[in-house]
Amino acid sequence: MSSAPHIDSVSRAAETPDERQPYAELGMKTDEYVRVKHILGRRPTSCELAIYSVMWSEHCSYKSSKVHLRQFGTKAPESDALLVGMGENAGVVDVGDGWAVTFKIESHNHPSYVEPYQGAATGVGGIVRDIMSMGARPVAVMDSLRFGPADAPDTRRVLPGVVAGIGGYGNSLGLPNIGGEVVFDESYLGNPLVNALCLGVLRKDQIKLATAPGPGNKVVLFGNRTGPDGIGGASVLASATFDEESQAKRPSVQVGDPFTEKVLIECCLELFAADVVVGIQDLGAAGVSCATTELAAKGTGGMDVRLDLVPLRDETLRPEEILMSESQERMMAVVTPEDVDRFMEICAKWDMPATVIGEVTDTGRLRMTWHGELIVDIPPGTAADEGPVYDRPYSRPLDQDELQRRDPAGLPRPDDLRAELLRLLGSPNLASKEWVTAQYDRYVRGNTVLATPADAGLLRIDEVMPGAEPSTRGVAISTDGNGRYTRLDPYAGAQLALAEAYRNVAAVGARPLAVTNCLNFGSPEDPEVMWQFAEAVRGLADACQTLGVPVTGGNVSFYNQTGSTAILPTPVVGVLGVIDDVTNRVRPGFTEEGATVLLLGETREEFGGSEWAHVAHGHLGGLPPAVDLAAERRLAELMAAAAAEGLLLASHDLSDGGLAIALAESCLTGRYGCRVTLPADPFVTLFSESTARMLVAVKPGAESRFAELAAGIAVTELGRTGGDALVIEDLFEISITELRETHTSTLPAIFD
């Protein structure tokens, strides 16, 4: 076929060096465009410009965060468990008995504001494909969600769609949703956070990587056909300030098809079992552009692609649009010539379209043709790995000192502690999230041991692969973050997010092993936002080093702001742990009478950023609770040992709302009350949010052994489980019925 006039070929680009190109409209800076021309020795073709614009976007290249994220590598603790770290689609951790677990969290914030259902649904689909691309079977999902005030009209528009999208996609895939967060705050109005996590399981000798080795190997695109949905979607939406002007130019949000993805999962697993895949990459942000450049860059350095062979749902798509499309449920594999027929047979069995679109080379060039015309000829590493790196200026916010001086210690304390507990228990952030989680299937597949409202989700992993030896081994995972803490002190706030997730995993009896994170911030071009980011990364890297849990990967989401108003800086941290025997897991509630209720850890007067200050006074100021990583580590070791010996009836970490909320939730979850006596100042004891604390119920007869294990940790005996009310001696009592009515009525009253 002869060259059509509208095809911008490599030869035409060389002949028309001064032709104006819409690089700015694609999000490129002038100096970045000049650099592309220098790399190529000519102006880029329109297809090359499409590749560089999406690959050098903030979302894909991490150009404003790389200089800080390197700390996760330079400060990484020694870990015998880490099999695959940062740089791949997801990290992989050895959990014993020949098993490995891969997990990762990513954001889909702006797409979920534009189109809540599809934005959230495709966020789940994308993170699931990241897990598939490591050679694993996805086995569970979680989500960390943040919205504006619960009763705001826009929250009522966005939240139901986001929840329906997550539930609709995850439920259709048959993946249990085992935990997460739902948080409300004014700063997220107009810019919700939708962070999705997926967990996968595989044998440790079956890991797949995103690489294209071996000249002559074939490049196969399989899964859904490519359409116009999501052209430049996540890569553009996540790389620009989200204001009215940018909304007017926003690209279409991706459209998901979970039933196709379910088949794609099974197809991939059979391909892996048949050992016909040399390398594999999912098609997410930047689509074909990303998959081809990253595979080529990590392989033998070259790839030839016939772009006109890409199967299309819309035959009018131009080559540039095909490259930028973020149509869902697509994968790209590298296959040896002798395995192509078998690969195609397996895809045909699953009715999964598959097309050979190219071949691996050793030329060091990514070359693409369109009906015989050369339209791309670039060194792939320059797009995938050698994008711009910005060490952006940062400065401490002008109001930071004043904010920290606004200590909540001077706020009026309540006269009625009973009423205050109920007020917090029914507030949107602390109220039951059952209205949300009831829309998710938590127990599909039959391997869920613990799920919401437990502190961490817990799964058995023995029934995942056919022929596997029976095992009681399990993995636990939790995600946590606190934007108010991070606003008050970004360094400590990131550490507190890690500490809470670490503590939640320990609460169920698991040993924390590894970390993933999703770092949600405003514009990196704002020096004050960049200071928050730099401090948060530094704090998280230092804390991971101290706790001995390496960062395996994650995501940075910038430009989370509406106009010039940024969200609260919100690092969300996921911690993965392992438990040798899931029958030793510790439940979150009081399920029997007569157990001894203990408070582990030290309580101090710490209310900066607390739920009490927020709910009772709308106050944000002071310093967040002090971080004590050594105490967190001792507490986690105690919990693992006590769980292994079967000493505990229940446990619940103390975090938002302090001991008051932990006691109420333990009564509600287990359906038995308790009778306790508070030491010292009842108000501080009930509502302080001091860290490294746990509420536990020790089984009758196990008190002495638990005391031996807890040597060196502050232990306060509070009382006993039993009855049908939460009784605080000499202060008040609240029936479980009243606790439940208060706790469960808030969200249905708003969203039903």
Buried (B, 14 or more C-beta within 10 A) or exposed (E): EEBEEEBBBBBBBEEEEEEEBEBEEBBBEEEBBEBBBEBBEBBBBBBBBBBBBBBBBBBBBBBBBBBBBEBBEEBBEEBEBBBBBBEBBBBBBBBEBBBBBBBBBBBBBBBBBBBBBBBBBBBBBBBBBBBBBBBBBBBBBBBBBBBBBBEBEBBBEBBBBBBBBBBBBBBBBBBBBBBBBBBBBEBBBBBBBBBBBBBBBBBBEBBBBBBBBBBEBBBBBBBBBBBBBBBBBBBBBBBBBBBEEBEEEBBBBBBBBBEBBBBBBBBBBBBBBEEBBBBBBBBBBBBBBBBBBBBBBBBBBBBBBBBBBBBBEBEEBBBBBBBBBBBBBBBBBBBBEEBBEBBBEBBEEBEBBBBBBBBBBEBEBBBBBBBEBBBBBBBBBBBBBBBBEBEBEBEEBEEBEEBBEBBBEEBEBBEEBBEBBBBBBBBBBBBBBBBBBEBBBBEBBEBBBBBBBBBBBBBBBBBBBEEBEEBBBBBBBBBBBBBBBBBBBBBBBBBBBBBBBBBBBBBBBBBBBBBBBBBBBBBBBBBBBBBBBBBBBBBBBBBBBBBEBBBBBBBBBBBBBBEEEBBBBBBBBBBBBBBBBBEBBBBBBBBBBEBBBBBBBBBEEBBBBBBBBBBBEEBBBBBBBBBBBEBBBBBBBBBBBBBBEBBBBBBBBBBBBBBBBBBBBBBBBBEBBBBBBBEEEBBBBBBBBBBBBBBBBBBBEBBEBBBEBBEEBEBBBBBBBBBEBBBBEEBBBBBBEBBBEBBBBBBEEBBE
